[in-house]
Amino acid sequence: MGSEGGGSLVVVPRNFRLLEELERGEKGIGDGTVSYGMDDADDIYMRSWTGTIIGPHNTVHEGRIYQLKLFCDKDYPDSPPTARFQTRINMTCVNQETGVVEPSLFPMLLNWRREYTMEDILIGLKKEMSSPQNRKLHQPLDGNDDQRVEQKGLVLRCAIL
């Protein structure tokens, strides 16, 4: 009587997906050690987001609060957002100079699937903090106060000698 296997896949439009993520982020996630929300409520394209991770127990990250910027380009969720730590952190998947989470070193970004969310990225990074290769890595003296400067605010000067 019912149709056998001929189900069609419904693709949720980008803005609806981001509105769902915003609503979920505002409600809070799990135990409260991971959170996220929009940077600018006036951004109608919902591109710029801020995430927070409280370092996991029994690691060098315990007691630290890490701030991240997530940027969802026009191809999100088909393509992953970029993730960049604002707070200095020493992790194997993070570029030490820029704070960018390197997709080639973070499996979730490397093997991105449309079903993944910003929440999944934050939870994945928190798990990565607990991994054997990251749980005991020496961290900057104070990861909470040594914030990275916004790249768009930097002015580069060159001198030819």
C-alpha angles and dihedrals in degrees: 000000000000123000114269115231095322093120117144124224115241113214112208111220117249097250093048089050092050091048088054090051092048092052091048092047092051092052093055130246128255114298094359097252091114126047140158143180144158121295095213122027089199093060100107090188091057093221106140120063137169123219131191129202124186107211116256122254121264094026135095085257094063112125094013123117115214123199121203137185117220119194120197109199122203090273094060127149090024088055124035122256119247114253124203128177113230090189116067112254136166110224131143093240097048126086104236094213100047105020090232116150102235110229091209090058100040110066096206092060093038092053097033119177126192091240092063118100139197087259089058090052093051093046089047092052091049089052089048089056087060095048118113092250094053109027095084103027113133109257131208111276094259113010092183101057102036095080123180118245116245107259094222089060095055122103116201119207126194127196124198111209 
